[in-house]
Amino acid sequence: MPTAPIETAALDLTWVRSQFPALSQIVAGQPAVFLDGPGGTQVPSRVIDAISDYLKNSNANTCGAYATSRRTDAVIANARAAMADFFGCEKDEVAFGPNMTTLTFAISRSIGRELGPGDEILLTHLDHDANVSPWRALEERGVTIRYVDINEEDCTLNMADLAQKLSSRTRVMAVGYASNAVGTINHVKEIVRLAHQKGALAYIDAVHYAPHGPIDVRALDCDFLVCSSYKFFGPHMGILYGKREHLQRLQPYKVRANTNAVPNRWEWGTLNHECIAGIAACVDYLADLGRQVDPSASTRRAALLAAYGAIQRHEHGLAETLIRGLLALPGLRFYGIRDLAKLDRRCPTVAVRIAGHTPLELATRLGERGIFTWDGNYYALNLTERLDVEKDGGFLRIGLAHYNSAAEVERLLQALGEIAT
């Protein structure tokens, strides 16, 4: 079950917003309102500075016998340590890649070496396609793909259906930590437990959850977990957690010259070193936020947990205002959990449709007012097809992050009210 927010001091929104230079942009004579976080959050100044500093002072390939190469080695080691604190794992269980999709294809290809006819992989109708198509590709080996259905009234996973479809033939259970379309937080720990009961591997897509709540891979006991740093205030990169035993046992597709040591054997080609420098900076931003709300936090991991406690409390307040206001709009259909007593079971990401207006029209008219939202399916294609909205343009998605304010939510609601009437 999702956990309640950690008790911390209130988030200092003025300080938070001062860290993000993009928030000062003006559109149509007003400050831009970034409600597009699920497609990629804005980044604090320190991330921009870290990327620039790397290119100025450390730009080289790894493992060289000279200064800039050694600095590059140190940059990667620092980022690996930062992500180990972020995940709650060991440094050699962290691998970097271009994005979550590429990393998932790498792992699925490797697992697929061992699979064939009679083996099954269980997916869901709630997931981003990056946690669907890499597994579906294994059908060419004779693997059977099955899907867990949703409870349509609130877009939550049907846990009874999941338990019924897991079997001794299931080799992988792939599931999102949270839905990037409707915000549902899945019962990931219970899903992992059920998968392991049947001897299946548990692969978790935490891309959408990572900006909103703490991740503890040890408590989840998942086999793999993957996220993208551009969703939690960093550059466009993917990061993989894998249990050491799996990273050592499974055979990756790789060039011969690459080491067989973990985790490097899972990192294809030359990495994006400047963005890896940015990953360490975005984790340290979150840790600094945590130290503000809990000065007693003695480790980076403790500071990250404190930061997420404050983030969750702030975002729950915004989500309550947003959902309450949306439900009052005429002609609006709301997809996902709307019960305000269950905000701990959802991220502050909502999907709606308004009668008489396409999602693209709504997003365009909001964009003209400087309010940035998304329309379409956001690659959650299984869900838009399951809910029969794909042919009608999908949803309008509104995604809050901790740098958003109550005034911005009210501005959105006013604009939507004017557009809808």
C-alpha positions, 0 to 999 in steps of 0.5 A: 500500500502507498505510505503516508507522507513523512512528517517534515517542516513545510516546503519553502516554495519561494526558495524552491521556485528560485532554483528553477530559472525556467519558471521566470519565462513570460508567455502572453504577458504572464508567467508561464505555468508548467503543468507538463511535468509528467512529460519532463520536469524543469531543472534547477540551476545547479543541473545546468551548471554541472553540465556546463562545468563538465563540458568546460573542465572534464570533457573526455572519455573514461579510463585514460591516464590523464586529468580530464579522463580521471575527472570523468571517472570521478563524475560517473562514480559520484553520480552512481553513488548519488543514485544509490542513495536515491534508490536505497541500493549499492553503487554497483547496482546502478547503471546509466543509459540514454533513457528508460526505454533503451534500458528496458529493451536491453534488459528484456533482450537479455531475459529473452535469451532464456525464454521460449514457447510456454513462458509468459510475461504479464503486463498491464493496461495502465503502463507507458508503452516503454514497459509494454513494447520491449516485452511484447517484442519477445513474442517472436521467441514464442513467449505469451504476453498477458495483460492485467485489466483495470477497474475502469471507474477509478483507473486502478489495477484489478488486483484480483485479475493480476493474482489470477493471471500470475502462474507458474508459467509467468517469467516476468511481471512488468508494472509501473510504479505510477501511471503517467496518464492518470496518476494511479500509484500501484500496490507495487510491494504487493505485486512484487510479492505475488510475482515472487511467489510464482517465481517470476521476476518483477520489473518496475517502471518508476519514471512517473513516480520518481518526482513525487515519492521516495523509492526504496528498492530493498523494501520493495524487493523488486528485481529491476527498477528503472526511471528517467532523470528528466522526470525528477528535475535532471537531464534526459537520461535513464537510470536502472537499478538491478539486483546484483545477482541478476546483473551478474547472471544475465548476459547482456548484448554488448561489444567485446571490448566492454568489461564484464564487470557490473554494472558497466557491462550493461552500459552500451558504448560511451555514456553521456558524461555531461548529463551524468554530471547533471544527474548527481546535481539533481539528486543533490538539489533534492537532498538540499531541499530535504536538509531545509525541511529537516536539518537533522538529516545526517545522510543524503539518503535521510535528506532525500526522504525528508525532501519527499515528505515535504513534496508529498504534503505540498503536492497533496494540497495542490491536488486536492484543490485541482481535483475539487475544482475540476469536478465542478466544471460543466461537461468534464469527465475525470479519469482516475482516483477522485476520492480526496481521502485517497490522495496517497494512492495517486500522484498529482497527475490528472487526465480529463476530457471536456464535452465539446472540446478535443484535448488538443483544442484544450491544450492549445487554448491553455498554451496560448494563455501560458499554461502548459499541459499535454494532450494525447496518449503520452505513450500510455497507448494500452490505457487510451485504447482500453478506455476507448478515447484513442480515436478521439484524441486521448486526454488532456493531462495536467501534471503538478510538480512540487515547484507549482503553486496554489495560484497556478492551480487556480489560474488553470481552473479559471482558464478551463472554466472560461474555455468550457463555457 
